[in-house]
Amino acid sequence: MNQKYLIFFVLFHLLAGSVIAQLSPALQKEISTNDEQAEKHISEGNLAEAAKLYNHSAYILRNHHQHETAAGYYLKILDLNKQLNNQRGLLITYNNLGMTYLDAEQYGKALPQLEKGLELSRKIDTKEAVISAITNIAVALQGLERYQESNQRLEPAIQMAKDINDLKLLRRCYGIVYENYEKLGQSEKSYQFFELYSSLDKEIKKLEMKQVKQEAETEVNKAQADKQLTEAELKIKKEELEITTDSLVKVEKLTREQRLELEVKNAELREKDALLKLKNLRIRFITIGLIVLLSFSLALTFLLIKLRIANKQIRSQRDLLERQNKNITASIRYAMTIQQAMLPDQEMLGKLFDSFIIYRPKDIVSGDFYWISGFDEKRADKNKYYVAVVDCTGHGVPGAFMSMIGNRLLNEIVNERQVEEPEEILEILNNEVRIALRQEQTDNNDGMDLTLCRFEKQGNSGLKLIFAGAKRTMYIFKHAENELIALKGDRKSIGGVGEKKETLKFTRHEMLISAGDILYMLTDGIIDQNGQDKKRFGSSRVEELIRAIHKEDIKKQKDLLEKELSEYMGNVEQRDDITLIGLLVK
């Protein structure tokens, strides 16, 4: 090991020691072992193996938010790759170092590293990698409040993404641009790019859901295929039956014609030689009659047998199809029973609130669910209560699977791990969903949007509300102030793949609520529902409706909301699962 590198190594480990000590004993041991082995490889001249070991340590530290220490390891890796003249290694390390600084919100340090990564990407990497590098630079510029420059850097990336038809990269570019224009106060341009971002987001989710549905509904598709096969066979049997009927008609017509012909000839023979040919005529008539009768009888018997076999096959296919349909429907209805049992009892809310719940699955089972904790007094802290309304990706069978995962994870995080802060609960829920669906190893992008509230009793002065949300807004009508407040969640979903998904942070909102205040928590099913004019119900209509009915009894509010929704829909099919909960503070 040369003297320069030895000095750097010692200084780095003196600075990193206190940070690494914060990790678990197992991870400390793993990093220490990596360092010892890397030092040995460097002394032996095997720099490539040393770089691999340092990279593994940096990955562990970055995942545990030890960004400064991780950056130090990446700087060591850069030095090794420069000695090896490893261009690919330099590209990867510049990007990793830049992203580490981004995670630490040190945008000034991130920018030069990302610029070097972009320069190498243009030389040796794919167009997709170049676009991704440009978007990372745009994020760094955004963090430095250089919003106009961030947009200018994204212009070639947007064109390249269009050229290669990469919708996900294009969506990310539009998302950064609309946020920049929003920061610049240019609302019209921000809205224009938000619409582009939103339309791409919906299209991508639509394509992803199409694949999920195909996999989740394999048995249903098989049953439908069997049904189509049965219908085709029924059509063939019907055509054969029609042919058989036509044949019977022709045989009957032929018999009548033959009888007439025999009668005419018999009359002629009686006129010429009644006595001489009477005997022969009778023999001939009887013989032909017997042949015709026998032929008719054989044909009729054959057709009747064939018809009976066909009817038996038709009945068998129909019975099979009915059994399959019953089994599929029974399975889904049993799943509905399980899902209904998973939902908490509304009566539990009576401790703090008068309430109503509108719960309308689009199909038999639902991708929406609501979740309650603390009201049954099983938690150690009896003064903290939790309510969540959750909208999982999709509806029907795929959505129901996601709702089961979400419900289990919320119970584990809040009731078993005893995590109390809503923003921390959402961060852990995001990581657990990504782990449960193996989203690091697959293209699975499922997740959920939700509102999560924690309520704390404040003596006789009401309740303290702590709120965090993922792409969902909740409404609070303040009784004393006669004011409707919209608490907006962060524009981030739980789960899915994408930049910084593993370190997602959520915003905490706090406020006091008093007796008579009403809270409304909902999924986007009611907002996105189309009416007969093909327009969405919309959030503005929801807000107007709340203002119009907030003085009514809480049970009557539910009736008025359901009536308004049903009249707006008319004969239009329900687009998505719908959930809306109203909570009146006692």
Secondary structure, DSSP 8 states (H G I E B T S, - for coil): --HHHHHHHHHHHHHHHHHHTTS-HHHHHHHHHHHHHHHHHHHTT-HHHHHHHHHHHHHHHHHTT-HHHHHHHHHHHHHHHHHHT-HHHHHHHHHHHHHHHHHTT-HHHHHHHHHHHHHHHHHHS-HHHHHHHHHHHHHHHHHTT-HHHHHHHHHHHHHHHHHTT-HHHHHHHHHHHHHHHHHTT-HHHHHHHHHHHHHHHHHHHHHHHHHHHHHHTHHHHHHHHHHHHHHHHHHHHHHHHHHHHHHHHHHHHHHHHHHHHHHHHHHHHHHHHHHHHHHHHHHHHHHHHHHHHHHHHHHHHHHHHHHHHHHHHHHHHHHHHHHHHHHHHHHHHHHHHHHHHHS--GGGGGGTEEEEEEEE-SSSS-SEEEEEESTTS-SS-TTEEEEEEEEESSSHHHHHHHHHHHHHHHIIIIIIS----HHHHHHHHHHHHHHHTTTTTS----EEEEEEEEEEE-TTS-EEEEEEEES-EEEEEETTTTEEEEEE-BS--EE--STTGGG-----EEEEE-TT-EEEEE-THHHH-B-TTS-B--HHHHHHHHHHHTTS-HHHHHHHHHHHHHHHHTT----S-EEEEEEEE-
